[in-house]
């Protein structure tokens, strides 16, 4: 819903992780920006006044790992449907992964995604460029040209770059543009045809496992190459406690090494595979409860910088198969916030910590002006009812592919409203419409 009037949001608990602000304040929004922040702002007749008592107000979430099927596999997801899902989940900016068809590996495709999203998606869409041509891991893509065209980061999708010399060249070249290189840490030879975490449970289920070493070996190599080249490295979707320890040591050495974690790995473990639940077939796999606690510890001490949805929608025909034959992936846009808030309700992480990992930290990594509540910042904000109970029903997700490991799980906390540049793009309870009557 477009909103021409200035908006005055009153009585919200305003949380801004970047400045550690956490108090009840009024927020004035006009011309797409945050114009004023005070304990009390007197309304004027031309303002739309919204009472946000009992709600949290924070920056809109910034999701660095979103897959869509557009272009090439629009039956899985489109920019339009992903945008609706993101808005409902409180995500105001999403970075589109390059593993589309065709792969986003040149400037023209970067411009295509940026141009298409402006007319199709109701949230901010930023393209990530491919590190190698066709994501084949052999020939470096035109990182410089794609950066000029608007690519905000670069990755090889879900495929690790096996050739260490290619990875070294990528990090070195990207460093000249101060570009962020995101790499999935998985040794393909060790991972092989594994479909879940390697351990007692995988043996009992008769499923081939992926050992933790497949991740740690790749992390150690990429950190060594980042140290050699001085490049900016983001370890994509870290999943093990041992991997977190490697990142922790790299940060202690002053290297520009960062890490993201999927909300699924942060909140679930291998036991959620249960009786061969293909909704829990993910990449990276859900690991042990010990690993999950190691990820939480890494989030708290800053070893892990970013929480991502890892949105990778898969249609029913790819999930209604025997576990080993099903596709890895799950929807995540609408469950990112609630999954993270569940950690707060379980007294595992403080609210400020999880919000920082989904707002100011990803904004800082990409050099965005969003992700903060301050005067002059873009009015990309969300209102959260952190106590609101709901049951996740995969069939009711707005994504075109309805599959999530949170299906049928009781959850708590939802984004009740999402604003982008002051425009209301999601209003679950109609609080903005009610105020106009």
C-alpha positions in Angstrom: 0.0 0.0 0.0 1.5 3.3 -1.0 1.4 5.9 1.7 1.7 9.6 0.7 0.9 11.0 4.2 3.6 11.3 6.9 3.3 8.4 9.3 3.7 8.8 13.0 4.2 5.5 14.9 3.7 6.0 18.6 4.4 4.0 21.7 6.6 1.2 20.1 9.5 -0.4 21.9 12.2 0.8 19.4 15.2 -1.6 19.1 18.2 -0.6 17.0 21.0 -3.1 17.4 23.5 -0.7 15.6 23.2 1.9 18.4 22.0 -0.4 21.1 18.9 1.7 21.4 16.1 0.0 23.3 13.3 2.2 24.6 9.7 3.3 24.0 9.7 6.1 21.4 7.7 7.7 18.7 8.9 7.5 15.1 8.0 10.0 12.3 8.3 8.8 8.7 8.0 11.1 5.7 9.4 11.1 2.1 10.7 7.5 2.6 12.9 8.4 5.5 12.9 8.4 9.2 12.4 12.1 10.0 12.3 12.2 13.8 12.7 10.0 16.8 11.6 11.3 20.2 9.9 10.0 23.4 6.8 12.0 22.3 6.1 13.6 18.9 3.0 15.7 18.7 0.7 14.7 15.8 -0.5 17.1 13.2 -3.7 16.8 11.1 -1.9 15.7 8.0 -0.2 12.7 9.8 -1.4 9.1 9.8 -1.0 8.1 13.4 -0.5 4.5 14.3 -0.6 3.2 17.8 2.1 0.6 18.2 1.9 -0.1 22.0 3.0 -3.7 22.9 4.9 -3.9 19.6 8.6 -3.9 18.8 9.9 -1.6 16.1 13.2 -2.4 14.5 15.0 -2.2 11.2 13.7 -4.4 8.4 15.6 -7.7 8.1 18.3 -8.0 5.4 18.6 -11.6 4.1 21.9 -12.4 2.3 20.9 -15.8 1.0 17.7 -16.1 -1.1 17.1 -18.4 -4.1 14.3 -17.8 -6.6 13.5 -19.7 -9.7 13.6 -16.6 -11.8 14.9 -16.7 -14.4 14.7 -20.3 -15.5 12.6 -22.2 -12.9 9.7 -19.9 -12.2 7.5 -22.8 -11.1 9.7 -22.9 -8.0 9.6 -19.2 -7.1 9.4 -15.9 -8.9 10.7 -12.5 -7.8 7.1 -11.5 -7.2 6.2 -14.4 -5.0 9.5 -14.3 -3.1 8.9 -10.6 -2.5 5.5 -11.3 -0.9 6.9 -14.0 1.3 9.8 -11.7 2.4 7.5 -8.9 3.3 5.3 -11.2 5.3 8.4 -12.4 7.1 9.7 -8.9 8.0 12.4 -9.0 5.4 12.8 -5.7 3.6 16.0 -6.5 1.6 16.9 -9.8 0.0 20.1 -10.8 -1.9 19.3 -13.1 -4.8 21.8 -16.0 -5.2 23.4 -16.3 -8.6 22.4 -20.0 -9.2 19.6 -19.3 -11.6 19.2 -20.4 -15.2 21.1 -18.7 -16.8 23.6 -18.1 -14.0 24.1 -14.5 -13.0 27.6 -14.4 -14.2 27.8 -11.2 -16.3 26.8 -7.6 -16.0 23.8 -7.9 -18.3 22.2 -10.5 -16.0 22.9 -8.5 -12.9 21.1 -5.5 -14.6 18.2 -7.9 -15.6 17.6 -9.0 -12.0 17.8 -5.4 -10.7 15.5 -4.1 -13.4 13.0 -7.0 -13.1 12.8 -6.8 -9.4 11.8 -3.1 -9.5 8.6 -4.0 -11.3 7.9 -7.3 -9.7 9.0 -7.5 -6.1 7.6 -5.4 -3.2 10.8 -5.5 -1.3 14.3 -4.4 -2.1 16.1 -7.0 -4.2 19.9 -7.0 -4.7 21.7 -9.4 -7.0 24.7 -11.4 -6.1 27.1 -12.2 -8.9 28.7 -15.5 -9.7 32.4 -16.0 -8.8 33.0 -18.3 -11.7 31.5 -18.7 -15.2 28.4 -20.9 -15.0 29.3 -21.7 -11.4 31.6 -24.4 -12.8 34.6 -23.4 -10.6 37.0 -23.1 -13.5 37.0 -19.7 -15.0 36.7 -16.5 -13.0 33.6 -14.4 -13.9 33.7 -10.7 -14.6 33.6 -9.6 -11.0 34.6 -6.0 -11.7 31.9 -5.4 -14.4 29.2 -7.1 -12.3 30.2 -4.9 -9.3 29.8 -1.8 -11.5 26.4 -3.1 -12.7 25.1 -3.5 -9.1 26.1 -6.9 -7.7 26.5 -6.4 -4.0 28.5 -9.6 -3.3 29.7 -12.7 -5.1 29.3 -16.4 -4.5 29.5 -19.7 -6.3 26.0 -20.6 -5.1 25.9 -23.9 -3.3 29.0 -25.2 -5.1 32.4 -24.9 -3.5 35.3 -23.9 -5.7 37.4 -27.1 -5.6 40.4 -25.6 -7.3 42.4 -23.8 -4.7 44.3 -21.7 -7.3 41.0 -20.5 -8.8 39.8 -19.6 -5.3 43.0 -17.7 -4.6 42.6 -15.7 -7.8 39.0 -14.9 -7.0 39.8 -13.6 -3.6 42.8 -11.6 -4.9 40.8 -10.0 -7.8 37.7 -9.3 -5.7 39.9 -7.6 -3.1 40.7 -4.9 -5.6 37.1 -3.9 -5.6 36.6 -4.5 -1.9 34.0 -7.1 -2.9 32.6 -9.6 -0.5 33.3 -13.2 -1.5 30.9 -15.7 -0.2 31.8 -19.4 -0.4 30.0 -22.6 0.7 32.5 -24.7 2.6 32.1 -28.2 1.5 34.8 -30.6 0.2 32.9 -32.3 -2.6 35.0 -35.5 -2.4 34.3 -36.0 1.3 30.6 -35.0 1.0 30.1 -37.3 -2.0 26.5 -38.4 -2.3 25.8 -37.8 1.4 22.3 -36.6 2.3 22.5 -35.9 6.0 24.9 -35.4 8.9 27.3 -38.3 9.3 26.8 -40.0 12.7 24.9 -42.6 14.6 21.5 -41.5 13.3 22.5 -41.6 9.7 23.9 -45.1 10.2 20.7 -46.2 11.9 18.5 -44.7 9.1 20.7 -46.3 6.5 21.5 -42.9 4.9 24.9 -41.8 3.6 26.3 -39.1 5.8 28.3 -35.9 5.2 31.1 -35.7 7.8 31.9 -32.5 9.6 35.4 -32.7 8.1 33.9 -31.9 4.7 33.1 -28.5 6.1 36.1 -27.8 8.3 38.7 -28.7 5.6 37.1 -26.3 3.2 36.9 -23.6 5.8 40.6 -24.0 6.8 41.6 -23.8 3.1 39.6 -20.7 2.4 40.7 -18.9 5.5 44.3 -19.6 4.5 43.7 -18.2 1.1 42.0 -15.1 2.6 45.0 -14.5 4.7 47.3 -14.9 1.7 45.3 -12.5 -0.5 43.8 -10.1 2.0 40.4 -10.7 0.5 37.0 -10.3 2.3 35.6 -13.8 2.9 32.1 -14.8 4.1 31.8 -18.4 5.1 28.4 -19.3 3.8 26.0 -21.2 6.1 28.4 -22.6 8.6 26.9 -25.7 10.3 29.4 -27.1 12.8 30.9 -26.1 16.1 34.4 -27.0 14.8 33.9 -24.7 11.8 32.9 -21.9 14.2 36.2 -22.4 16.1 38.2 -21.9 12.9 36.4 -18.7 12.1 36.9 -17.5 15.7 40.6 -18.0 15.4 40.7 -16.2 12.0 38.9 -13.2 13.5 41.4 -13.2 16.4 44.2 -12.8 13.8 42.5 -9.8 12.4 41.5 -11.3 9.1 38.5 -10.1 7.2 36.7 -13.4 7.6 33.0 -13.5 8.4 30.4 -16.2 8.7 26.7 -16.7 8.1 24.4 -19.4 9.5 21.0 -20.7 8.3 18.1 -20.3 10.6 17.5 -24.0 10.1 20.9 -25.0 11.4 20.6 -22.6 14.3 17.3 -23.9 15.5 17.0 -27.5 14.4 19.3 -30.6 14.5 19.7 -34.0 12.9 16.9 -35.5 15.0 14.4 -33.3 13.0 15.0 -35.6 10.1 12.9 -38.0 12.2 11.3 -40.7 10.1 12.9 -39.7 6.8 11.2 -36.2 6.7 12.3 -34.8 3.4 11.3 -31.3 4.5 14.5 -31.6 6.7 16.7 -32.6 3.7 18.9 -29.5 3.6 22.2 -28.3 2.4 24.3 -28.0 4.6 22.7 -30.8 6.6 21.2 -30.4 10.0 23.9 -31.5 12.4 24.2 -32.6 16.0 22.7 -30.8 19.0 26.3 -30.1 20.1 27.0 -28.4 16.8 23.8 -26.3 17.2 24.9 -25.1 20.6 28.3 -24.3 19.0 26.6 -22.2 16.4 24.6 -20.3 19.1 27.8 -19.7 21.0 29.4 -18.3 17.8 26.5 -16.0 17.3 26.7 -14.7 20.8 30.5 -14.0 20.7 30.5 -12.5 17.2 32.2 -15.4 15.4 29.0 -15.7 13.3 28.0 -12.4 11.9 24.8 -13.0 9.9 21.7 -15.2 10.1 20.1 -16.1 6.7 16.9 -17.7 5.7 18.7 -19.9 3.1 15.4 -19.7 1.2 15.6 -22.5 -1.4 12.0 -23.5 -2.4 11.4 -26.9 -3.8 8.2 -28.0 -5.5 6.3 -31.1 -4.2 7.5 -33.4 -6.9 11.1 -32.9 -5.6 10.2 -33.5 -2.0 7.7 -36.4 -2.2 10.4 -38.9 -2.9 12.5 -41.3 -0.8 14.8 -39.2 1.4 18.0 -39.9 -0.5 16.3 -39.1 -3.8 14.7 -35.9 -2.7 16.1 -32.4 -3.4 17.9 -30.5 -0.6 16.3 -27.1 0.2 13.4 -25.4 2.0 11.5 -22.2 2.2 12.8 -19.8 4.8 11.6 -16.2 4.2 8.4 -16.4 6.3 10.0 -18.4 9.1 13.4 -16.6 9.5 12.1 -14.1 12.1 10.0 -16.5 14.1 12.7 -19.1 14.2 15.2 -16.5 15.5 12.7 -15.2 18.1 12.3 -18.8 19.3 15.9 -18.7 20.5 15.0 -15.6 22.6 11.9 -17.3 24.1 14.1 -20.3 25.0 16.6 -18.0 26.8 19.4 -19.1 24.4 20.2 -15.7 22.8 19.3 -12.1 23.6 16.9 -10.3 21.2 19.5 -7.6 20.3 21.9 -10.3 19.3 19.7 -12.0 16.8 18.4 -8.7 15.4 21.9 -7.4 14.9 22.7 -10.5 12.8 19.7 -9.8 10.5 19.9 -6.0 10.3 23.0 -3.9 10.9 25.6 -6.7 10.4 24.5 -7.7 6.9 24.0 -4.0 6.1 27.6 -3.2 7.2 29.0 -6.1 5.2 27.3 -4.8 2.0 27.8 -1.1 2.7 24.1 -0.4 2.8 22.4 2.6 4.5 19.6 0.4 5.7 19.5 -1.8 8.8 19.5 1.0 11.3 16.9 3.2 13.1 18.2 6.7 12.9 17.2 10.1 11.6 17.8 10.2 7.8 17.9 6.4 7.4 15.6 4.7 4.9 12.2 4.0 6.5 12.6 0.2 6.0 11.2 -0.9 9.3 9.1 -3.7 10.8 6.7 -4.0 13.7 6.9 -7.2 15.6 4.5 -8.9 18.0 7.1 -11.1 19.7 4.5 -12.9 21.8 2.1 -13.8 19.0 1.6 -17.6 18.9 1.0 -19.4 15.6 1.4 -22.8 14.1 3.5 -23.1 10.9 1.4 -24.6 8.1 3.5 -25.2 5.0 0.3 -25.1 2.8 -0.3 -21.5 3.9 3.1 -20.1 3.0 3.1 -17.5 0.3 5.9 -19.1 -1.5 5.1 -21.0 -4.7 6.8 -24.1 -3.2 5.4 -24.9 0.2 8.1 -26.9 2.1 9.6 -26.1 5.4 11.2 -28.2 8.2 9.1 -26.0 10.6 5.9 -27.5 9.3 3.3 -28.1 12.1 5.7 -26.5 14.7 4.2 -24.2 17.3 6.0 -20.9 17.0 5.9 -17.5 18.7 6.5 -14.1 17.2 5.6 -12.5 13.9 6.1 -9.4 11.8 2.7 -7.7 11.9 3.7 -4.9 9.6 6.5 -4.2 7.1 7.3 -0.8 5.6 9.8 -0.1 2.8 10.7 3.5 2.2 7.7 4.4 4.3 5.3 2.4 2.1 3.3 -0.3 3.9 3.9 -3.6 2.1 2.6 -6.0 4.8 -0.1 -5.3 7.4 -1.2 -8.5 9.0 -3.6 -7.0 11.5 -4.7 -4.0 9.5 -3.4 -1.5 12.0 -2.5 1.0 9.3 -5.9 0.6 7.6 -7.7 0.9 10.9 -6.0 4.2 11.7 -7.3 5.7 8.4 -11.0 5.0 9.2 
